[in-house]
Amino acid sequence: MRAVVYEAYNAPMTIQNVPDPTPSEDGVVIEVKATGICRSDWHGWKGHDDMIALPHVPGHEMAGIVVAKGKAVRRFKEGDRVTLPFVNGCGQCPECLTGNHQVCSAQTQPGFTHWGSFAQYVAVFQADVNLVPLPGEIDDTTAALLGCRFITSFRAVIDQGRVRAGDWVAIHGCGGVGLSAIMIARAVGANVVAIDIADDKLDFARKMGAASVINARKVPQVVEAIVDTTQGGAQVSLDALGHPETCFNSIAGLARRGRHIQVGLMVADYIHPKVPMELVVAKELEILGSHGMAAHRYGHIFRMIASGQLDPHRLIGNRVDLESAPDELAAMDSYDGLGISVIDRF
């Protein structure tokens, strides 16, 4: 098969012909029809993730068709259209048995623990636990972009943030995670203030439903601006970027008893950010993480898409072929471009 491969961290990526994967007894092989290009893949390429062994094929947001399956797989057959969350649970540990596959202690992640979806084919383990059948009305590109940023934002807003109609929600960073969170928060009736440093991203945020925007490069006191906009602070705030400054501002801009959700990865030099703990205590704030979403929760998203409450297709930015993927991935840290880029030609 053809795949994007890197043989050293932060080194050039190339298109190579590599062996096709074979299914494990409990797994399947998927022919990839579309896969998102995510900043988490950029972190892996830079060497920020210790799960990755070299040489490596990135990619963890995907949709496709089952083309081979192991003899223990019962729920899926060859020819099925499927997608999956980027965290794949083992189905047997205490976390999985309570439905929390997204924090499975024995999790696998295509594109991190093994070769991923920047390729014509990808292997998935524990298929009966982790695969999600695709409704006919959801196309491959839309399904692919759900697999990391959208589902992570969904869990952050709905499950962790417990956002309700009328809440003010602050979203720090208007990349794929932030834009997804804006759309989801608006779908449940919340008011959103979006914060970024680029006017074009803030314009896009308005199109996704943000009621107010703040350019952090132009506004000298971001926290004060959030408090003023929300008339006392946000009930829920997400750091959708993963930076010490956005993390601090997200917490500091909360209302009393507000909830901060850390979604953006804090890695390398950012692993121990400064936190305004005096506000956490005085205001009884909650600090929560959000790490993907279990496969069994996809039904809720599909129902909201079917009803018209959510339209994740609007988040699609560039559609590229496999040959363009190395340049797209290498540029992820520049924060250029709008929406979520998807590989849809292999």
DRENZALO-295079 format. One record per residue (C-alpha): residue in one letter; residue number from 1; z, y negated, x. Coordinates in nm, 2 decimals, always signed. Layout:
<recs>
+------+-----+--------+--------+--------+
: rest :  nr :      z :      y :      x :
+------+-----+--------+--------+--------+
:    A : NUM :      Z :      Y :      X :
...
+------+-----+--------+--------+--------+
</recs>
This chain:
<recs>
+------+-----+--------+--------+--------+
: rest :  nr :      z :      y :      x :
+------+-----+--------+--------+--------+
:    M :   1 :  +0.00 :  +0.00 :  +0.00 :
:    R :   2 :  -0.03 :  -0.37 :  +0.10 :
:    A :   3 :  +0.29 :  -0.56 :  +0.15 :
:    V :   4 :  +0.44 :  -0.87 :  +0.31 :
:    V :   5 :  +0.64 :  -0.76 :  +0.62 :
:    Y :   6 :  +0.86 :  -0.94 :  +0.87 :
:    E :   7 :  +0.97 :  -0.76 :  +1.18 :
:    A :   8 :  +1.22 :  -1.01 :  +1.30 :
:    Y :   9 :  +1.43 :  -1.28 :  +1.13 :
:    N :  10 :  +1.27 :  -1.62 :  +1.11 :
:    A :  11 :  +0.95 :  -1.47 :  +1.26 :
:    P :  12 :  +0.60 :  -1.48 :  +1.11 :
:    M :  13 :  +0.54 :  -1.26 :  +0.81 :
:    T :  14 :  +0.22 :  -1.06 :  +0.79 :
:    I :  15 :  +0.02 :  -0.86 :  +0.53 :
:    Q :  16 :  +0.03 :  -0.50 :  +0.64 :
:    N :  17 :  -0.08 :  -0.16 :  +0.51 :
:    V :  18 :  +0.24 :  +0.05 :  +0.49 :
:    P :  19 :  +0.33 :  +0.39 :  +0.33 :
:    D :  20 :  +0.37 :  +0.40 :  -0.05 :
:    P :  21 :  +0.73 :  +0.47 :  -0.16 :
:    T :  22 :  +0.83 :  +0.79 :  -0.33 :
:    P :  23 :  +1.08 :  +0.82 :  -0.61 :
:    S :  24 :  +1.43 :  +0.95 :  -0.56 :
:    E :  25 :  +1.56 :  +1.22 :  -0.80 :
:    D :  26 :  +1.72 :  +0.95 :  -1.02 :
:    G :  27 :  +1.46 :  +0.68 :  -0.95 :
:    V :  28 :  +1.11 :  +0.56 :  -1.01 :
:    V :  29 :  +0.82 :  +0.39 :  -0.83 :
:    I :  30 :  +0.69 :  +0.08 :  -1.00 :
:    E :  31 :  +0.34 :  -0.07 :  -0.96 :
:    V :  32 :  +0.42 :  -0.44 :  -0.92 :
:    K :  33 :  +0.23 :  -0.66 :  -1.16 :
:    A :  34 :  +0.42 :  -0.98 :  -1.09 :
:    T :  35 :  +0.71 :  -1.09 :  -0.87 :
:    G :  36 :  +0.90 :  -1.41 :  -0.82 :
:    I :  37 :  +0.94 :  -1.60 :  -0.49 :
:    C :  38 :  +1.31 :  -1.68 :  -0.46 :
:    R :  39 :  +1.52 :  -1.87 :  -0.21 :
:    S :  40 :  +1.74 :  -1.56 :  -0.18 :
:    D :  41 :  +1.44 :  -1.40 :  -0.01 :
:    W :  42 :  +1.42 :  -1.70 :  +0.22 :
:    H :  43 :  +1.79 :  -1.65 :  +0.31 :
:    G :  44 :  +1.71 :  -1.28 :  +0.39 :
:    W :  45 :  +1.41 :  -1.38 :  +0.61 :
:    K :  46 :  +1.63 :  -1.63 :  +0.80 :
:    G :  47 :  +1.88 :  -1.36 :  +0.87 :
:    H :  48 :  +2.16 :  -1.48 :  +0.64 :
:    D :  49 :  +2.20 :  -1.14 :  +0.47 :
:    D :  50 :  +2.35 :  -0.84 :  +0.65 :
:    M :  51 :  +2.21 :  -0.59 :  +0.40 :
:    I :  52 :  +1.86 :  -0.62 :  +0.55 :
:    A :  53 :  +1.73 :  -0.38 :  +0.81 :
:    L :  54 :  +1.41 :  -0.46 :  +1.00 :
:    P :  55 :  +1.12 :  -0.43 :  +0.96 :
:    H :  56 :  +1.15 :  -0.55 :  +0.60 :
:    V :  57 :  +0.95 :  -0.62 :  +0.28 :
:    P :  58 :  +1.12 :  -0.90 :  +0.07 :
:    G :  59 :  +1.10 :  -0.95 :  -0.31 :
:    H :  60 :  +1.35 :  -0.88 :  -0.59 :
:    E :  61 :  +1.22 :  -1.04 :  -0.91 :
:    M :  62 :  +0.96 :  -0.81 :  -1.06 :
:    A :  63 :  +0.78 :  -0.66 :  -1.36 :
:    G :  64 :  +0.54 :  -0.37 :  -1.35 :
:    I :  65 :  +0.45 :  -0.02 :  -1.46 :
:    V :  66 :  +0.63 :  +0.31 :  -1.39 :
:    V :  67 :  +0.38 :  +0.52 :  -1.19 :
:    A :  68 :  +0.61 :  +0.80 :  -1.06 :
:    K :  69 :  +0.96 :  +0.92 :  -1.15 :
:    G :  70 :  +1.22 :  +1.16 :  -1.03 :
:    K :  71 :  +1.31 :  +1.47 :  -1.22 :
:    A :  72 :  +1.65 :  +1.34 :  -1.33 :
:    V :  73 :  +1.51 :  +1.03 :  -1.50 :
:    R :  74 :  +1.53 :  +1.07 :  -1.88 :
:    R :  75 :  +1.48 :  +0.73 :  -2.05 :
:    F :  76 :  +1.15 :  +0.63 :  -1.88 :
:    K :  77 :  +0.81 :  +0.78 :  -1.83 :
:    E :  78 :  +0.50 :  +0.70 :  -1.64 :
:    G :  79 :  +0.30 :  +0.42 :  -1.79 :
:    D :  80 :  +0.61 :  +0.23 :  -1.92 :
:    R :  81 :  +0.61 :  -0.15 :  -1.87 :
:    V :  82 :  +0.95 :  -0.24 :  -1.72 :
:    T :  83 :  +1.15 :  -0.51 :  -1.55 :
:    L :  84 :  +1.50 :  -0.50 :  -1.39 :
:    P :  85 :  +1.78 :  -0.73 :  -1.27 :
:    F :  86 :  +1.80 :  -0.78 :  -0.89 :
:    V :  87 :  +2.14 :  -0.61 :  -0.87 :
:    N :  88 :  +2.10 :  -0.24 :  -0.95 :
:    G :  89 :  +2.42 :  -0.06 :  -1.04 :
:    C :  90 :  +2.52 :  +0.30 :  -0.95 :
:    G :  91 :  +2.63 :  +0.37 :  -1.31 :
:    Q :  92 :  +2.95 :  +0.55 :  -1.20 :
:    C :  93 :  +3.19 :  +0.31 :  -1.03 :
:    P :  94 :  +3.47 :  +0.13 :  -1.22 :
:    E :  95 :  +3.26 :  -0.19 :  -1.24 :
:    C :  96 :  +2.96 :  -0.01 :  -1.39 :
:    L :  97 :  +3.18 :  +0.19 :  -1.63 :
:    T :  98 :  +3.31 :  -0.14 :  -1.77 :
:    G :  99 :  +2.95 :  -0.28 :  -1.81 :
:    N : 100 :  +2.97 :  -0.50 :  -1.50 :
:    H : 101 :  +2.68 :  -0.36 :  -1.31 :
:    Q : 102 :  +2.61 :  -0.70 :  -1.15 :
:    V : 103 :  +2.92 :  -0.65 :  -0.92 :
:    C : 104 :  +2.88 :  -0.28 :  -0.86 :
:    S : 105 :  +3.06 :  -0.17 :  -0.55 :
:    A : 106 :  +2.77 :  +0.06 :  -0.46 :
:    Q : 107 :  +2.49 :  -0.16 :  -0.57 :
:    T : 108 :  +2.13 :  -0.15 :  -0.44 :
:    Q : 109 :  +1.90 :  -0.45 :  -0.44 :
:    P : 110 :  +1.52 :  -0.42 :  -0.39 :
:    G : 111 :  +1.42 :  -0.67 :  -0.12 :
:    F : 112 :  +1.76 :  -0.65 :  +0.04 :
:    T : 113 :  +1.91 :  -0.30 :  +0.07 :
:    H : 114 :  +1.56 :  -0.15 :  +0.08 :
:    W : 115 :  +1.20 :  -0.27 :  +0.07 :
:    G : 116 :  +1.12 :  -0.50 :  -0.22 :
:    S : 117 :  +0.84 :  -0.62 :  -0.45 :
:    F : 118 :  +0.62 :  -0.83 :  -0.22 :
:    A : 119 :  +0.41 :  -0.52 :  -0.23 :
:    Q : 120 :  +0.19 :  -0.32 :  -0.45 :
:    Y : 121 :  +0.46 :  -0.07 :  -0.52 :
:    V : 122 :  +0.84 :  -0.07 :  -0.51 :
:    A : 123 :  +1.11 :  +0.20 :  -0.54 :
:    V : 124 :  +1.41 :  +0.16 :  -0.78 :
:    F : 125 :  +1.72 :  +0.38 :  -0.79 :
:    Q : 126 :  +1.93 :  +0.49 :  -1.09 :
:    A : 127 :  +1.64 :  +0.41 :  -1.32 :
:    D : 128 :  +1.81 :  +0.51 :  -1.64 :
:    V : 129 :  +2.09 :  +0.26 :  -1.56 :
:    N : 130 :  +1.88 :  -0.03 :  -1.43 :
:    L : 131 :  +1.54 :  -0.04 :  -1.58 :
:    V : 132 :  +1.47 :  -0.26 :  -1.89 :
:    P : 133 :  +1.18 :  -0.18 :  -2.12 :
:    L : 134 :  +0.95 :  -0.48 :  -2.17 :
:    P : 135 :  +0.86 :  -0.59 :  -2.52 :
:    G : 136 :  +0.48 :  -0.63 :  -2.57 :
:    E : 137 :  +0.50 :  -1.00 :  -2.64 :
:    I : 138 :  +0.66 :  -1.08 :  -2.29 :
:    D : 139 :  +0.39 :  -1.10 :  -2.02 :
:    D : 140 :  +0.44 :  -0.98 :  -1.67 :
:    T : 141 :  +0.49 :  -1.32 :  -1.50 :
:    T : 142 :  +0.75 :  -1.43 :  -1.75 :
:    A : 143 :  +0.93 :  -1.10 :  -1.71 :
:    A : 144 :  +0.93 :  -1.13 :  -1.34 :
:    L : 145 :  +1.09 :  -1.47 :  -1.33 :
:    L : 146 :  +1.38 :  -1.34 :  -1.54 :
:    G : 147 :  +1.50 :  -1.10 :  -1.27 :
:    C : 148 :  +1.72 :  -1.32 :  -1.06 :
:    R : 149 :  +1.74 :  -1.69 :  -1.13 :
:    F : 150 :  +1.71 :  -1.68 :  -1.51 :
:    I : 151 :  +1.95 :  -1.39 :  -1.57 :
:    T : 152 :  +2.20 :  -1.54 :  -1.32 :
:    S : 153 :  +2.18 :  -1.87 :  -1.50 :
:    F : 154 :  +2.21 :  -1.69 :  -1.84 :
:    R : 155 :  +2.53 :  -1.52 :  -1.73 :
:    A : 156 :  +2.66 :  -1.84 :  -1.57 :
:    V : 157 :  +2.61 :  -2.05 :  -1.88 :
:    I : 158 :  +2.67 :  -1.80 :  -2.16 :
:    D : 159 :  +2.92 :  -1.54 :  -2.02 :
:    Q : 160 :  +3.10 :  -1.72 :  -1.74 :
:    G : 161 :  +3.07 :  -2.08 :  -1.85 :
:    R : 162 :  +3.13 :  -2.00 :  -2.22 :
:    V : 163 :  +2.92 :  -2.30 :  -2.31 :
:    R : 164 :  +2.94 :  -2.42 :  -2.67 :
:    A : 165 :  +2.74 :  -2.66 :  -2.88 :
:    G : 166 :  +2.83 :  -3.01 :  -2.80 :
:    D : 167 :  +2.96 :  -2.94 :  -2.45 :
:    W : 168 :  +2.85 :  -3.15 :  -2.16 :
:    V : 169 :  +2.71 :  -2.93 :  -1.89 :
:    A : 170 :  +2.63 :  -3.07 :  -1.54 :
:    I : 171 :  +2.36 :  -2.89 :  -1.34 :
:    H : 172 :  +2.35 :  -2.97 :  -0.97 :
:    G : 173 :  +2.01 :  -2.88 :  -0.83 :
:    C : 174 :  +1.68 :  -2.85 :  -1.03 :
:    G : 175 :  +1.51 :  -2.56 :  -0.87 :
:    G : 176 :  +1.46 :  -2.23 :  -1.05 :
:    V : 177 :  +1.83 :  -2.17 :  -1.11 :
:    G : 178 :  +1.90 :  -2.52 :  -1.23 :
:    L : 179 :  +1.60 :  -2.55 :  -1.46 :
:    S : 180 :  +1.68 :  -2.21 :  -1.61 :
:    A : 181 :  +2.04 :  -2.32 :  -1.67 :
:    I : 182 :  +1.92 :  -2.64 :  -1.84 :
:    M : 183 :  +1.69 :  -2.45 :  -2.08 :
:    I : 184 :  +1.97 :  -2.20 :  -2.17 :
:    A : 185 :  +2.24 :  -2.46 :  -2.21 :
:    R : 186 :  +2.01 :  -2.66 :  -2.44 :
:    A : 187 :  +1.93 :  -2.35 :  -2.64 :
:    V : 188 :  +2.30 :  -2.31 :  -2.74 :
:    G : 189 :  +2.33 :  -2.68 :  -2.83 :
:    A : 190 :  +2.49 :  -2.83 :  -2.52 :
:    N : 191 :  +2.42 :  -3.17 :  -2.37 :
:    V : 192 :  +2.29 :  -3.15 :  -2.01 :
:    V : 193 :  +2.31 :  -3.39 :  -1.72 :
:    A : 194 :  +2.09 :  -3.29 :  -1.43 :
:    I : 195 :  +2.15 :  -3.39 :  -1.07 :
:    D : 196 :  +1.89 :  -3.37 :  -0.79 :
:    I : 197 :  +1.75 :  -3.58 :  -0.51 :
:    A : 198 :  +1.38 :  -3.57 :  -0.62 :
:    D : 199 :  +1.25 :  -3.77 :  -0.91 :
:    D : 200 :  +0.97 :  -3.52 :  -0.99 :
:    K : 201 :  +1.23 :  -3.25 :  -1.03 :
:    L : 202 :  +1.44 :  -3.47 :  -1.25 :
:    D : 203 :  +1.14 :  -3.55 :  -1.46 :
:    F : 204 :  +1.08 :  -3.17 :  -1.50 :
:    A : 205 :  +1.45 :  -3.13 :  -1.59 :
:    R : 206 :  +1.40 :  -3.38 :  -1.88 :
:    K : 207 :  +1.11 :  -3.17 :  -2.00 :
:    M : 208 :  +1.34 :  -2.86 :  -2.00 :
:    G : 209 :  +1.59 :  -3.05 :  -2.21 :
:    A : 210 :  +1.82 :  -3.25 :  -1.99 :
:    A : 211 :  +1.97 :  -3.55 :  -2.19 :
:    S : 212 :  +2.04 :  -3.75 :  -1.87 :
:    V : 213 :  +1.95 :  -3.73 :  -1.51 :
:    I : 214 :  +2.11 :  -3.86 :  -1.18 :
:    N : 215 :  +1.92 :  -3.90 :  -0.85 :
:    A : 216 :  +2.20 :  -3.82 :  -0.60 :
:    R : 217 :  +1.99 :  -3.99 :  -0.32 :
:    K : 218 :  +1.99 :  -4.32 :  -0.51 :
:    V : 219 :  +2.33 :  -4.32 :  -0.68 :
:    P : 220 :  +2.61 :  -4.39 :  -0.43 :
:    Q : 221 :  +2.89 :  -4.23 :  -0.64 :
:    V : 222 :  +2.76 :  -3.91 :  -0.80 :
:    V : 223 :  +3.09 :  -3.79 :  -0.94 :
:    E : 224 :  +3.16 :  -4.13 :  -1.10 :
:    A : 225 :  +2.81 :  -4.13 :  -1.25 :
:    I : 226 :  +2.87 :  -3.78 :  -1.40 :
:    V : 227 :  +3.21 :  -3.88 :  -1.55 :
:    D : 228 :  +3.05 :  -4.20 :  -1.70 :
:    T : 229 :  +2.76 :  -4.01 :  -1.84 :
:    T : 230 :  +2.97 :  -3.74 :  -2.00 :
:    Q : 231 :  +3.25 :  -3.98 :  -2.11 :
:    G : 232 :  +3.52 :  -3.82 :  -1.91 :
:    G : 233 :  +3.37 :  -3.53 :  -1.72 :
:    A : 234 :  +3.16 :  -3.21 :  -1.80 :
:    Q : 235 :  +3.32 :  -2.92 :  -1.97 :
:    V : 236 :  +3.11 :  -2.69 :  -1.76 :
:    S : 237 :  +2.93 :  -2.76 :  -1.43 :
:    L : 238 :  +2.70 :  -2.54 :  -1.21 :
:    D : 239 :  +2.62 :  -2.57 :  -0.85 :
:    A : 240 :  +2.27 :  -2.43 :  -0.87 :
:    L : 241 :  +2.18 :  -2.51 :  -0.51 :
:    G : 242 :  +2.45 :  -2.38 :  -0.29 :
:    H : 243 :  +2.56 :  -2.67 :  -0.06 :
:    P : 244 :  +2.90 :  -2.81 :  +0.02 :
:    E : 245 :  +2.82 :  -3.15 :  -0.13 :
:    T : 246 :  +2.69 :  -3.01 :  -0.46 :
:    C : 247 :  +2.98 :  -2.76 :  -0.48 :
:    F : 248 :  +3.23 :  -3.05 :  -0.43 :
:    N : 249 :  +3.06 :  -3.28 :  -0.68 :
:    S : 250 :  +3.04 :  -3.00 :  -0.94 :
:    I : 251 :  +3.41 :  -2.94 :  -0.93 :
:    A : 252 :  +3.51 :  -3.31 :  -0.90 :
:    G : 253 :  +3.29 :  -3.41 :  -1.20 :
:    L : 254 :  +3.47 :  -3.17 :  -1.44 :
:    A : 255 :  +3.67 :  -3.27 :  -1.74 :
:    R : 256 :  +4.03 :  -3.15 :  -1.77 :
:    R : 257 :  +4.03 :  -2.77 :  -1.81 :
:    G : 258 :  +3.66 :  -2.76 :  -1.72 :
:    R : 259 :  +3.48 :  -2.47 :  -1.56 :
:    H : 260 :  +3.28 :  -2.47 :  -1.23 :
:    I : 261 :  +3.03 :  -2.19 :  -1.19 :
:    Q : 262 :  +2.91 :  -2.13 :  -0.83 :
:    V : 263 :  +2.55 :  -1.99 :  -0.86 :
:    G : 264 :  +2.38 :  -2.11 :  -0.55 :
:    L : 265 :  +2.44 :  -1.90 :  -0.24 :
:    M : 266 :  +2.68 :  -2.04 :  +0.02 :
:    V : 267 :  +2.58 :  -1.88 :  +0.35 :
:    A : 268 :  +2.56 :  -1.95 :  +0.72 :
:    D : 269 :  +2.73 :  -2.29 :  +0.80 :
:    Y : 270 :  +2.81 :  -2.34 :  +0.43 :
:    I : 271 :  +3.02 :  -2.03 :  +0.38 :
:    H : 272 :  +3.36 :  -2.21 :  +0.37 :
:    P : 273 :  +3.30 :  -2.54 :  +0.18 :
:    K : 274 :  +3.55 :  -2.81 :  +0.11 :
:    V : 275 :  +3.71 :  -2.78 :  -0.24 :
:    P : 276 :  +3.91 :  -3.05 :  -0.41 :
:    M : 277 :  +4.19 :  -2.82 :  -0.48 :
:    E : 278 :  +4.42 :  -3.10 :  -0.59 :
:    L : 279 :  +4.19 :  -3.15 :  -0.89 :
:    V : 280 :  +4.18 :  -2.78 :  -0.96 :
:    V : 281 :  +4.56 :  -2.78 :  -1.00 :
:    A : 282 :  +4.61 :  -3.11 :  -1.17 :
:    K : 283 :  +4.33 :  -3.05 :  -1.43 :
:    E : 284 :  +4.37 :  -2.68 :  -1.46 :
:    L : 285 :  +4.01 :  -2.62 :  -1.37 :
:    E : 286 :  +3.85 :  -2.28 :  -1.34 :
:    I : 287 :  +3.62 :  -2.18 :  -1.05 :
:    L : 288 :  +3.39 :  -1.88 :  -1.13 :
:    G : 289 :  +3.10 :  -1.71 :  -0.96 :
:    S : 290 :  +2.79 :  -1.57 :  -1.12 :
:    H : 291 :  +2.60 :  -1.29 :  -0.95 :
:    G : 292 :  +2.31 :  -1.17 :  -1.16 :
:    M : 293 :  +2.34 :  -0.99 :  -1.49 :
:    A : 294 :  +2.36 :  -0.63 :  -1.60 :
:    A : 295 :  +2.05 :  -0.46 :  -1.74 :
:    H : 296 :  +2.21 :  -0.40 :  -2.08 :
:    R : 297 :  +2.23 :  -0.77 :  -2.14 :
:    Y : 298 :  +1.86 :  -0.83 :  -2.14 :
:    G : 299 :  +1.84 :  -0.77 :  -2.51 :
:    H : 300 :  +2.02 :  -1.10 :  -2.58 :
:    I : 301 :  +1.76 :  -1.29 :  -2.38 :
:    F : 302 :  +1.47 :  -1.11 :  -2.55 :
:    R : 303 :  +1.60 :  -1.19 :  -2.89 :
:    M : 304 :  +1.64 :  -1.56 :  -2.80 :
:    I : 305 :  +1.28 :  -1.56 :  -2.66 :
:    A : 306 :  +1.15 :  -1.39 :  -2.98 :
:    S : 307 :  +1.32 :  -1.65 :  -3.20 :
:    G : 308 :  +1.18 :  -1.94 :  -3.00 :
:    Q : 309 :  +1.52 :  -2.05 :  -2.86 :
:    L : 310 :  +1.41 :  -1.98 :  -2.51 :
:    D : 311 :  +1.06 :  -2.01 :  -2.35 :
:    P : 312 :  +1.10 :  -1.91 :  -1.98 :
:    H : 313 :  +0.72 :  -1.91 :  -1.94 :
:    R : 314 :  +0.75 :  -2.29 :  -1.92 :
:    L : 315 :  +0.93 :  -2.25 :  -1.59 :
:    I : 316 :  +0.64 :  -2.09 :  -1.41 :
:    G : 317 :  +0.51 :  -2.31 :  -1.13 :
:    N : 318 :  +0.26 :  -2.18 :  -0.87 :
:    R : 319 :  +0.08 :  -1.85 :  -0.93 :
:    V : 320 :  -0.03 :  -1.71 :  -0.59 :
:    D : 321 :  -0.18 :  -1.40 :  -0.44 :
:    L : 322 :  -0.01 :  -1.17 :  -0.19 :
:    E : 323 :  -0.18 :  -1.34 :  +0.10 :
:    S : 324 :  -0.02 :  -1.68 :  +0.01 :
:    A : 325 :  +0.33 :  -1.54 :  -0.02 :
:    P : 326 :  +0.44 :  -1.58 :  +0.34 :
:    D : 327 :  +0.36 :  -1.95 :  +0.34 :
:    E : 328 :  +0.53 :  -1.99 :  +0.00 :
:    L : 329 :  +0.84 :  -1.81 :  +0.11 :
:    A : 330 :  +0.87 :  -1.99 :  +0.45 :
:    A : 331 :  +0.85 :  -2.33 :  +0.27 :
:    M : 332 :  +1.13 :  -2.25 :  +0.02 :
:    D : 333 :  +1.39 :  -2.46 :  +0.22 :
:    S : 334 :  +1.17 :  -2.77 :  +0.18 :
:    Y : 335 :  +1.26 :  -2.79 :  -0.19 :
:    D : 336 :  +0.90 :  -2.89 :  -0.27 :
:    G : 337 :  +0.72 :  -2.78 :  -0.58 :
:    L : 338 :  +0.82 :  -2.76 :  -0.94 :
:    G : 339 :  +0.93 :  -2.45 :  -1.13 :
:    I : 340 :  +0.93 :  -2.09 :  -1.01 :
:    S : 341 :  +0.64 :  -1.96 :  -0.80 :
:    V : 342 :  +0.51 :  -1.61 :  -0.89 :
:    I : 343 :  +0.29 :  -1.36 :  -0.71 :
:    D : 344 :  +0.05 :  -1.21 :  -0.97 :
:    R : 345 :  -0.23 :  -1.08 :  -0.75 :
:    F : 346 :  -0.19 :  -0.80 :  -0.50 :
+------+-----+--------+--------+--------+
</recs>
